[in-house]
Amino acid sequence: MMKRGSEVPEISEVLKIKVDTVRYYQKSIYRKTHVRGQVQLMRLLLRLPSGNL
């Protein structure tokens, strides 16, 4: 959903989880992928073959 450009509140609503939980997951993804934010994460995702998502 992040790759498609969905915002935190939208992700929260669709997944039926709290906004804070989405933010926690985002920070965890950033930490594990060694990126500093959504822009860097998107660059990383765009370099991956489409079958890996």
PDBQT receptor file of N, H, CA, C and O in Angstrom, charges set to zero:
ATOM      1  N   MET A   1       0.823  -1.191   0.000  1.00  0.00    +0.000 N 
ATOM      2  CA  MET A   1       0.000   0.000   0.000  1.00  0.00    +0.000 C 
ATOM      3  C   MET A   1       0.868   1.255   0.000  1.00  0.00    +0.000 C 
ATOM      4  O   MET A   1       0.519   2.257  -0.624  1.00  0.00    +0.000 OA
ATOM      5  N   MET A   2       1.979   1.196   0.690  1.00  0.00    +0.000 N 
ATOM      6  H   MET A   2       2.261   0.382   1.197  1.00  0.00    +0.000 HD
ATOM      7  CA  MET A   2       2.880   2.342   0.708  1.00  0.00    +0.000 C 
ATOM      8  C   MET A   2       3.434   2.600  -0.687  1.00  0.00    +0.000 C 
ATOM      9  O   MET A   2       3.566   3.752  -1.101  1.00  0.00    +0.000 OA
ATOM     10  N   LYS A   3       3.757   1.541  -1.409  1.00  0.00    +0.000 N 
ATOM     11  H   LYS A   3       3.650   0.605  -1.074  1.00  0.00    +0.000 HD
ATOM     12  CA  LYS A   3       4.307   1.702  -2.757  1.00  0.00    +0.000 C 
ATOM     13  C   LYS A   3       3.295   2.369  -3.680  1.00  0.00    +0.000 C 
ATOM     14  O   LYS A   3       3.674   3.119  -4.579  1.00  0.00    +0.000 OA
ATOM     15  N   ARG A   4       2.016   2.102  -3.466  1.00  0.00    +0.000 N 
ATOM     16  H   ARG A   4       1.708   1.492  -2.736  1.00  0.00    +0.000 HD
ATOM     17  CA  ARG A   4       0.963   2.723  -4.274  1.00  0.00    +0.000 C 
ATOM     18  C   ARG A   4       0.709   4.164  -3.864  1.00  0.00    +0.000 C 
ATOM     19  O   ARG A   4      -0.047   4.874  -4.527  1.00  0.00    +0.000 OA
ATOM     20  N   GLY A   5       1.337   4.603  -2.771  1.00  0.00    +0.000 N 
ATOM     21  H   GLY A   5       1.951   4.026  -2.232  1.00  0.00    +0.000 HD
ATOM     22  CA  GLY A   5       1.187   5.986  -2.337  1.00  0.00    +0.000 C 
ATOM     23  C   GLY A   5       0.105   6.205  -1.296  1.00  0.00    +0.000 C 
ATOM     24  O   GLY A   5      -0.267   7.346  -1.022  1.00  0.00    +0.000 OA
ATOM     25  N   SER A   6      -0.402   5.133  -0.714  1.00  0.00    +0.000 N 
ATOM     26  H   SER A   6      -0.100   4.206  -0.937  1.00  0.00    +0.000 HD
ATOM     27  CA  SER A   6      -1.429   5.266   0.319  1.00  0.00    +0.000 C 
ATOM     28  C   SER A   6      -0.870   5.977   1.544  1.00  0.00    +0.000 C 
ATOM     29  O   SER A   6       0.278   5.761   1.935  1.00  0.00    +0.000 OA
ATOM     30  N   GLU A   7      -1.683   6.813   2.132  1.00  0.00    +0.000 N 
ATOM     31  H   GLU A   7      -2.615   6.988   1.815  1.00  0.00    +0.000 HD
ATOM     32  CA  GLU A   7      -1.294   7.535   3.342  1.00  0.00    +0.000 C 
ATOM     33  C   GLU A   7      -1.578   6.679   4.576  1.00  0.00    +0.000 C 
ATOM     34  O   GLU A   7      -2.357   5.728   4.518  1.00  0.00    +0.000 OA
ATOM     35  N   VAL A   8      -0.944   7.025   5.680  1.00  0.00    +0.000 N 
ATOM     36  H   VAL A   8      -0.311   7.798   5.727  1.00  0.00    +0.000 HD
ATOM     37  CA  VAL A   8      -1.070   6.268   6.922  1.00  0.00    +0.000 C 
ATOM     38  C   VAL A   8      -2.536   6.086   7.345  1.00  0.00    +0.000 C 
ATOM     39  O   VAL A   8      -2.930   4.963   7.660  1.00  0.00    +0.000 OA
ATOM     40  N   PRO A   9      -3.354   7.143   7.364  1.00  0.00    +0.000 N 
ATOM     41  CA  PRO A   9      -4.751   6.940   7.780  1.00  0.00    +0.000 C 
ATOM     42  C   PRO A   9      -5.516   5.961   6.880  1.00  0.00    +0.000 C 
ATOM     43  O   PRO A   9      -6.335   5.178   7.361  1.00  0.00    +0.000 OA
ATOM     44  N   GLU A  10      -5.245   6.012   5.583  1.00  0.00    +0.000 N 
ATOM     45  H   GLU A  10      -4.580   6.648   5.192  1.00  0.00    +0.000 HD
ATOM     46  CA  GLU A  10      -5.914   5.097   4.654  1.00  0.00    +0.000 C 
ATOM     47  C   GLU A  10      -5.478   3.654   4.913  1.00  0.00    +0.000 C 
ATOM     48  O   GLU A  10      -6.309   2.746   4.931  1.00  0.00    +0.000 OA
ATOM     49  N   ILE A  11      -4.187   3.448   5.112  1.00  0.00    +0.000 N 
ATOM     50  H   ILE A  11      -3.512   4.186   5.098  1.00  0.00    +0.000 HD
ATOM     51  CA  ILE A  11      -3.665   2.106   5.408  1.00  0.00    +0.000 C 
ATOM     52  C   ILE A  11      -4.296   1.592   6.688  1.00  0.00    +0.000 C 
ATOM     53  O   ILE A  11      -4.711   0.436   6.767  1.00  0.00    +0.000 OA
ATOM     54  N   SER A  12      -4.365   2.454   7.684  1.00  0.00    +0.000 N 
ATOM     55  H   SER A  12      -4.027   3.393   7.620  1.00  0.00    +0.000 HD
ATOM     56  CA  SER A  12      -4.959   2.106   8.967  1.00  0.00    +0.000 C 
ATOM     57  C   SER A  12      -6.407   1.657   8.805  1.00  0.00    +0.000 C 
ATOM     58  O   SER A  12      -6.823   0.653   9.383  1.00  0.00    +0.000 OA
ATOM     59  N   GLU A  13      -7.162   2.400   8.024  1.00  0.00    +0.000 N 
ATOM     60  H   GLU A  13      -6.824   3.216   7.555  1.00  0.00    +0.000 HD
ATOM     61  CA  GLU A  13      -8.577   2.086   7.823  1.00  0.00    +0.000 C 
ATOM     62  C   GLU A  13      -8.761   0.769   7.076  1.00  0.00    +0.000 C 
ATOM     63  O   GLU A  13      -9.576  -0.066   7.471  1.00  0.00    +0.000 OA
ATOM     64  N   VAL A  14      -8.006   0.586   6.000  1.00  0.00    +0.000 N 
ATOM     65  H   VAL A  14      -7.344   1.264   5.680  1.00  0.00    +0.000 HD
ATOM     66  CA  VAL A  14      -8.138  -0.626   5.191  1.00  0.00    +0.000 C 
ATOM     67  C   VAL A  14      -7.753  -1.866   5.987  1.00  0.00    +0.000 C 
ATOM     68  O   VAL A  14      -8.440  -2.886   5.922  1.00  0.00    +0.000 OA
ATOM     69  N   LEU A  15      -6.657  -1.781   6.740  1.00  0.00    +0.000 N 
ATOM     70  H   LEU A  15      -6.099  -0.953   6.792  1.00  0.00    +0.000 HD
ATOM     71  CA  LEU A  15      -6.177  -2.929   7.509  1.00  0.00    +0.000 C 
ATOM     72  C   LEU A  15      -6.864  -3.082   8.861  1.00  0.00    +0.000 C 
ATOM     73  O   LEU A  15      -6.673  -4.074   9.564  1.00  0.00    +0.000 OA
ATOM     74  N   LYS A  16      -7.674  -2.073   9.212  1.00  0.00    +0.000 N 
ATOM     75  H   LYS A  16      -7.829  -1.267   8.640  1.00  0.00    +0.000 HD
ATOM     76  CA  LYS A  16      -8.404  -2.066  10.488  1.00  0.00    +0.000 C 
ATOM     77  C   LYS A  16      -7.456  -2.174  11.680  1.00  0.00    +0.000 C 
ATOM     78  O   LYS A  16      -7.659  -2.960  12.605  1.00  0.00    +0.000 OA
ATOM     79  N   ILE A  17      -6.402  -1.338  11.612  1.00  0.00    +0.000 N 
ATOM     80  H   ILE A  17      -6.237  -0.699  10.860  1.00  0.00    +0.000 HD
ATOM     81  CA  ILE A  17      -5.458  -1.226  12.719  1.00  0.00    +0.000 C 
ATOM     82  C   ILE A  17      -5.277   0.254  13.032  1.00  0.00    +0.000 C 
ATOM     83  O   ILE A  17      -5.642   1.114  12.232  1.00  0.00    +0.000 OA
ATOM     84  N   LYS A  18      -4.718   0.542  14.187  1.00  0.00    +0.000 N 
ATOM     85  H   LYS A  18      -4.421  -0.157  14.838  1.00  0.00    +0.000 HD
ATOM     86  CA  LYS A  18      -4.536   1.928  14.607  1.00  0.00    +0.000 C 
ATOM     87  C   LYS A  18      -3.453   2.619  13.779  1.00  0.00    +0.000 C 
ATOM     88  O   LYS A  18      -2.523   1.983  13.283  1.00  0.00    +0.000 OA
ATOM     89  N   VAL A  19      -3.597   3.927  13.645  1.00  0.00    +0.000 N 
ATOM     90  H   VAL A  19      -4.353   4.444  14.048  1.00  0.00    +0.000 HD
ATOM     91  CA  VAL A  19      -2.616   4.744  12.937  1.00  0.00    +0.000 C 
ATOM     92  C   VAL A  19      -1.239   4.561  13.560  1.00  0.00    +0.000 C 
ATOM     93  O   VAL A  19      -0.242   4.448  12.847  1.00  0.00    +0.000 OA
ATOM     94  N   ASP A  20      -1.180   4.532  14.881  1.00  0.00    +0.000 N 
ATOM     95  H   ASP A  20      -1.990   4.624  15.461  1.00  0.00    +0.000 HD
ATOM     96  CA  ASP A  20       0.110   4.340  15.564  1.00  0.00    +0.000 C 
ATOM     97  C   ASP A  20       0.749   3.006  15.202  1.00  0.00    +0.000 C 
ATOM     98  O   ASP A  20       1.974   2.906  15.124  1.00  0.00    +0.000 OA
ATOM     99  N   THR A  21      -0.066   1.985  14.983  1.00  0.00    +0.000 N 
ATOM    100  H   THR A  21      -1.061   2.066  15.047  1.00  0.00    +0.000 HD
ATOM    101  CA  THR A  21       0.455   0.674  14.592  1.00  0.00    +0.000 C 
ATOM    102  C   THR A  21       1.055   0.747  13.201  1.00  0.00    +0.000 C 
ATOM    103  O   THR A  21       2.117   0.173  12.959  1.00  0.00    +0.000 OA
ATOM    104  N   VAL A  22       0.400   1.436  12.286  1.00  0.00    +0.000 N 
ATOM    105  H   VAL A  22      -0.463   1.902  12.482  1.00  0.00    +0.000 HD
ATOM    106  CA  VAL A  22       0.935   1.604  10.927  1.00  0.00    +0.000 C 
ATOM    107  C   VAL A  22       2.275   2.325  10.997  1.00  0.00    +0.000 C 
ATOM    108  O   VAL A  22       3.235   1.926  10.336  1.00  0.00    +0.000 OA
ATOM    109  N   ARG A  23       2.339   3.376  11.792  1.00  0.00    +0.000 N 
ATOM    110  H   ARG A  23       1.560   3.699  12.328  1.00  0.00    +0.000 HD
ATOM    111  CA  ARG A  23       3.600   4.127  11.918  1.00  0.00    +0.000 C 
ATOM    112  C   ARG A  23       4.705   3.259  12.514  1.00  0.00    +0.000 C 
ATOM    113  O   ARG A  23       5.860   3.336  12.094  1.00  0.00    +0.000 OA
ATOM    114  N   TYR A  24       4.344   2.433  13.495  1.00  0.00    +0.000 N 
ATOM    115  H   TYR A  24       3.406   2.370  13.836  1.00  0.00    +0.000 HD
ATOM    116  CA  TYR A  24       5.314   1.514  14.092  1.00  0.00    +0.000 C 
ATOM    117  C   TYR A  24       5.846   0.551  13.026  1.00  0.00    +0.000 C 
ATOM    118  O   TYR A  24       7.050   0.307  12.941  1.00  0.00    +0.000 OA
ATOM    119  N   TYR A  25       4.934   0.008  12.215  1.00  0.00    +0.000 N 
ATOM    120  H   TYR A  25       3.956   0.206  12.284  1.00  0.00    +0.000 HD
ATOM    121  CA  TYR A  25       5.344  -0.906  11.147  1.00  0.00    +0.000 C 
ATOM    122  C   TYR A  25       6.237  -0.196  10.140  1.00  0.00    +0.000 C 
ATOM    123  O   TYR A  25       7.226  -0.765   9.677  1.00  0.00    +0.000 OA
ATOM    124  N   GLN A  26       5.893   1.050   9.796  1.00  0.00    +0.000 N 
ATOM    125  H   GLN A  26       5.089   1.512  10.172  1.00  0.00    +0.000 HD
ATOM    126  CA  GLN A  26       6.721   1.815   8.859  1.00  0.00    +0.000 C 
ATOM    127  C   GLN A  26       8.134   1.970   9.401  1.00  0.00    +0.000 C 
ATOM    128  O   GLN A  26       9.105   1.719   8.687  1.00  0.00    +0.000 OA
ATOM    129  N   LYS A  27       8.253   2.376  10.639  1.00  0.00    +0.000 N 
ATOM    130  H   LYS A  27       7.465   2.580  11.219  1.00  0.00    +0.000 HD
ATOM    131  CA  LYS A  27       9.573   2.570  11.237  1.00  0.00    +0.000 C 
ATOM    132  C   LYS A  27      10.362   1.267  11.260  1.00  0.00    +0.000 C 
ATOM    133  O   LYS A  27      11.575   1.266  11.050  1.00  0.00    +0.000 OA
ATOM    134  N   SER A  28       9.676   0.166  11.515  1.00  0.00    +0.000 N 
ATOM    135  H   SER A  28       8.691   0.167  11.685  1.00  0.00    +0.000 HD
ATOM    136  CA  SER A  28      10.328  -1.136  11.520  1.00  0.00    +0.000 C 
ATOM    137  C   SER A  28      10.838  -1.493  10.126  1.00  0.00    +0.000 C 
ATOM    138  O   SER A  28      11.945  -2.010   9.976  1.00  0.00    +0.000 OA
ATOM    139  N   ILE A  29      10.021  -1.213   9.107  1.00  0.00    +0.000 N 
ATOM    140  H   ILE A  29       9.122  -0.793   9.229  1.00  0.00    +0.000 HD
ATOM    141  CA  ILE A  29      10.430  -1.467   7.727  1.00  0.00    +0.000 C 
ATOM    142  C   ILE A  29      11.643  -0.613   7.376  1.00  0.00    +0.000 C 
ATOM    143  O   ILE A  29      12.593  -1.101   6.765  1.00  0.00    +0.000 OA
ATOM    144  N   TYR A  30      11.612   0.662   7.761  1.00  0.00    +0.000 N 
ATOM    145  H   TYR A  30      10.840   1.059   8.258  1.00  0.00    +0.000 HD
ATOM    146  CA  TYR A  30      12.741   1.554   7.481  1.00  0.00    +0.000 C 
ATOM    147  C   TYR A  30      14.012   1.033   8.138  1.00  0.00    +0.000 C 
ATOM    148  O   TYR A  30      15.077   1.016   7.521  1.00  0.00    +0.000 OA
ATOM    149  N   ARG A  31      13.896   0.612   9.382  1.00  0.00    +0.000 N 
ATOM    150  H   ARG A  31      13.031   0.625   9.883  1.00  0.00    +0.000 HD
ATOM    151  CA  ARG A  31      15.061   0.115  10.114  1.00  0.00    +0.000 C 
ATOM    152  C   ARG A  31      15.625  -1.140   9.447  1.00  0.00    +0.000 C 
ATOM    153  O   ARG A  31      16.837  -1.262   9.266  1.00  0.00    +0.000 OA
ATOM    154  N   LYS A  32      14.744  -2.066   9.085  1.00  0.00    +0.000 N 
ATOM    155  H   LYS A  32      13.760  -1.967   9.232  1.00  0.00    +0.000 HD
ATOM    156  CA  LYS A  32      15.189  -3.332   8.511  1.00  0.00    +0.000 C 
ATOM    157  C   LYS A  32      15.746  -3.179   7.099  1.00  0.00    +0.000 C 
ATOM    158  O   LYS A  32      16.572  -3.987   6.675  1.00  0.00    +0.000 OA
ATOM    159  N   THR A  33      15.315  -2.169   6.375  1.00  0.00    +0.000 N 
ATOM    160  H   THR A  33      14.644  -1.513   6.720  1.00  0.00    +0.000 HD
ATOM    161  CA  THR A  33      15.802  -1.959   5.012  1.00  0.00    +0.000 C 
ATOM    162  C   THR A  33      16.909  -0.911   4.958  1.00  0.00    +0.000 C 
ATOM    163  O   THR A  33      17.438  -0.609   3.888  1.00  0.00    +0.000 OA
ATOM    164  N   HIS A  34      17.254  -0.360   6.116  1.00  0.00    +0.000 N 
ATOM    165  H   HIS A  34      16.824  -0.605   6.986  1.00  0.00    +0.000 HD
ATOM    166  CA  HIS A  34      18.328   0.632   6.225  1.00  0.00    +0.000 C 
ATOM    167  C   HIS A  34      18.044   1.889   5.406  1.00  0.00    +0.000 C 
ATOM    168  O   HIS A  34      18.944   2.433   4.766  1.00  0.00    +0.000 OA
ATOM    169  N   VAL A  35      16.793   2.347   5.429  1.00  0.00    +0.000 N 
ATOM    170  H   VAL A  35      16.062   1.904   5.949  1.00  0.00    +0.000 HD
ATOM    171  CA  VAL A  35      16.441   3.596   4.763  1.00  0.00    +0.000 C 
ATOM    172  C   VAL A  35      15.981   4.581   5.828  1.00  0.00    +0.000 C 
ATOM    173  O   VAL A  35      15.675   4.200   6.958  1.00  0.00    +0.000 OA
ATOM    174  N   ARG A  36      15.936   5.864   5.446  1.00  0.00    +0.000 N 
ATOM    175  H   ARG A  36      16.185   6.174   4.528  1.00  0.00    +0.000 HD
ATOM    176  CA  ARG A  36      15.593   6.902   6.417  1.00  0.00    +0.000 C 
ATOM    177  C   ARG A  36      14.188   7.456   6.269  1.00  0.00    +0.000 C 
ATOM    178  O   ARG A  36      13.767   8.303   7.057  1.00  0.00    +0.000 OA
ATOM    179  N   GLY A  37      13.468   6.991   5.276  1.00  0.00    +0.000 N 
ATOM    180  H   GLY A  37      13.810   6.304   4.635  1.00  0.00    +0.000 HD
ATOM    181  CA  GLY A  37      12.121   7.510   5.108  1.00  0.00    +0.000 C 
ATOM    182  C   GLY A  37      11.427   6.909   3.903  1.00  0.00    +0.000 C 
ATOM    183  O   GLY A  37      11.961   6.033   3.223  1.00  0.00    +0.000 OA
ATOM    184  N   GLN A  38      10.225   7.402   3.655  1.00  0.00    +0.000 N 
ATOM    185  H   GLN A  38       9.791   8.115   4.207  1.00  0.00    +0.000 HD
ATOM    186  CA  GLN A  38       9.391   6.833   2.610  1.00  0.00    +0.000 C 
ATOM    187  C   GLN A  38       9.998   7.016   1.218  1.00  0.00    +0.000 C 
ATOM    188  O   GLN A  38       9.891   6.117   0.385  1.00  0.00    +0.000 OA
ATOM    189  N   VAL A  39      10.622   8.141   0.954  1.00  0.00    +0.000 N 
ATOM    190  H   VAL A  39      10.709   8.872   1.631  1.00  0.00    +0.000 HD
ATOM    191  CA  VAL A  39      11.217   8.376  -0.367  1.00  0.00    +0.000 C 
ATOM    192  C   VAL A  39      12.303   7.347  -0.639  1.00  0.00    +0.000 C 
ATOM    193  O   VAL A  39      12.333   6.748  -1.714  1.00  0.00    +0.000 OA
ATOM    194  N   GLN A  40      13.190   7.137   0.316  1.00  0.00    +0.000 N 
ATOM    195  H   GLN A  40      13.165   7.623   1.190  1.00  0.00    +0.000 HD
ATOM    196  CA  GLN A  40      14.255   6.155   0.128  1.00  0.00    +0.000 C 
ATOM    197  C   GLN A  40      13.679   4.747  -0.013  1.00  0.00    +0.000 C 
ATOM    198  O   GLN A  40      14.176   3.948  -0.807  1.00  0.00    +0.000 OA
ATOM    199  N   LEU A  41      12.641   4.447   0.750  1.00  0.00    +0.000 N 
ATOM    200  H   LEU A  41      12.237   5.096   1.395  1.00  0.00    +0.000 HD
ATOM    201  CA  LEU A  41      12.014   3.131   0.653  1.00  0.00    +0.000 C 
ATOM    202  C   LEU A  41      11.407   2.929  -0.734  1.00  0.00    +0.000 C 
ATOM    203  O   LEU A  41      11.536   1.851  -1.314  1.00  0.00    +0.000 OA
ATOM    204  N   MET A  42      10.755   3.943  -1.264  1.00  0.00    +0.000 N 
ATOM    205  H   MET A  42      10.650   4.819  -0.793  1.00  0.00    +0.000 HD
ATOM    206  CA  MET A  42      10.160   3.830  -2.598  1.00  0.00    +0.000 C 
ATOM    207  C   MET A  42      11.235   3.600  -3.657  1.00  0.00    +0.000 C 
ATOM    208  O   MET A  42      11.042   2.807  -4.578  1.00  0.00    +0.000 OA
ATOM    209  N   ARG A  43      12.355   4.286  -3.527  1.00  0.00    +0.000 N 
ATOM    210  H   ARG A  43      12.512   4.930  -2.778  1.00  0.00    +0.000 HD
ATOM    211  CA  ARG A  43      13.466   4.074  -4.466  1.00  0.00    +0.000 C 
ATOM    212  C   ARG A  43      13.951   2.625  -4.402  1.00  0.00    +0.000 C 
ATOM    213  O   ARG A  43      14.223   2.004  -5.429  1.00  0.00    +0.000 OA
ATOM    214  N   LEU A  44      14.052   2.102  -3.192  1.00  0.00    +0.000 N 
ATOM    215  H   LEU A  44      13.831   2.607  -2.358  1.00  0.00    +0.000 HD
ATOM    216  CA  LEU A  44      14.480   0.720  -3.013  1.00  0.00    +0.000 C 
ATOM    217  C   LEU A  44      13.465  -0.231  -3.633  1.00  0.00    +0.000 C 
ATOM    218  O   LEU A  44      13.850  -1.163  -4.339  1.00  0.00    +0.000 OA
ATOM    219  N   LEU A  45      12.184  -0.016  -3.384  1.00  0.00    +0.000 N 
ATOM    220  H   LEU A  45      11.871   0.741  -2.810  1.00  0.00    +0.000 HD
ATOM    221  CA  LEU A  45      11.141  -0.895  -3.908  1.00  0.00    +0.000 C 
ATOM    222  C   LEU A  45      11.086  -0.860  -5.432  1.00  0.00    +0.000 C 
ATOM    223  O   LEU A  45      10.834  -1.881  -6.071  1.00  0.00    +0.000 OA
ATOM    224  N   LEU A  46      11.317   0.300  -6.005  1.00  0.00    +0.000 N 
ATOM    225  H   LEU A  46      11.521   1.130  -5.485  1.00  0.00    +0.000 HD
ATOM    226  CA  LEU A  46      11.259   0.420  -7.458  1.00  0.00    +0.000 C 
ATOM    227  C   LEU A  46      12.405  -0.315  -8.149  1.00  0.00    +0.000 C 
ATOM    228  O   LEU A  46      12.305  -0.660  -9.326  1.00  0.00    +0.000 OA
ATOM    229  N   ARG A  47      13.485  -0.551  -7.420  1.00  0.00    +0.000 N 
ATOM    230  H   ARG A  47      13.566  -0.271  -6.463  1.00  0.00    +0.000 HD
ATOM    231  CA  ARG A  47      14.619  -1.289  -7.995  1.00  0.00    +0.000 C 
ATOM    232  C   ARG A  47      14.401  -2.797  -7.981  1.00  0.00    +0.000 C 
ATOM    233  O   ARG A  47      15.090  -3.528  -8.693  1.00  0.00    +0.000 OA
ATOM    234  N   LEU A  48      13.446  -3.272  -7.177  1.00  0.00    +0.000 N 
ATOM    235  H   LEU A  48      12.886  -2.679  -6.599  1.00  0.00    +0.000 HD
ATOM    236  CA  LEU A  48      13.184  -4.704  -7.068  1.00  0.00    +0.000 C 
ATOM    237  C   LEU A  48      12.353  -5.190  -8.251  1.00  0.00    +0.000 C 
ATOM    238  O   LEU A  48      11.532  -4.439  -8.778  1.00  0.00    +0.000 OA
ATOM    239  N   PRO A  49      12.556  -6.434  -8.670  1.00  0.00    +0.000 N 
ATOM    240  CA  PRO A  49      11.675  -7.002  -9.693  1.00  0.00    +0.000 C 
ATOM    241  C   PRO A  49      10.237  -7.004  -9.172  1.00  0.00    +0.000 C 
ATOM    242  O   PRO A  49      10.025  -7.214  -7.978  1.00  0.00    +0.000 OA
ATOM    243  N   SER A  50       9.267  -6.781 -10.017  1.00  0.00    +0.000 N 
ATOM    244  H   SER A  50       9.440  -6.610 -10.987  1.00  0.00    +0.000 HD
ATOM    245  CA  SER A  50       7.871  -6.637  -9.575  1.00  0.00    +0.000 C 
ATOM    246  C   SER A  50       7.336  -7.892  -8.905  1.00  0.00    +0.000 C 
ATOM    247  O   SER A  50       6.406  -7.781  -8.106  1.00  0.00    +0.000 OA
ATOM    248  N   GLY A  51       7.858  -9.061  -9.177  1.00  0.00    +0.000 N 
ATOM    249  H   GLY A  51       8.614  -9.151  -9.826  1.00  0.00    +0.000 HD
ATOM    250  CA  GLY A  51       7.398 -10.283  -8.557  1.00  0.00    +0.000 C 
ATOM    251  C   GLY A  51       7.777 -10.420  -7.099  1.00  0.00    +0.000 C 
ATOM    252  O   GLY A  51       7.264 -11.306  -6.414  1.00  0.00    +0.000 OA
ATOM    253  N   ASN A  52       8.668  -9.562  -6.600  1.00  0.00    +0.000 N 
ATOM    254  H   ASN A  52       9.084  -8.843  -7.156  1.00  0.00    +0.000 HD
ATOM    255  CA  ASN A  52       9.141  -9.664  -5.224  1.00  0.00    +0.000 C 
ATOM    256  C   ASN A  52       8.282  -8.898  -4.232  1.00  0.00    +0.000 C 
ATOM    257  O   ASN A  52       8.602  -8.887  -3.043  1.00  0.00    +0.000 OA
ATOM    258  N   LEU A  53       7.206  -8.258  -4.669  1.00  0.00    +0.000 N 
ATOM    259  H   LEU A  53       6.946  -8.267  -5.635  1.00  0.00    +0.000 HD
ATOM    260  CA  LEU A  53       6.402  -7.465  -3.748  1.00  0.00    +0.000 C 
ATOM    261  C   LEU A  53       5.152  -8.171  -3.377  1.00  0.00    +0.000 C 
ATOM    262  O   LEU A  53       4.352  -7.645  -2.604  1.00  0.00    +0.000 OA
TER     263      LEU A  53
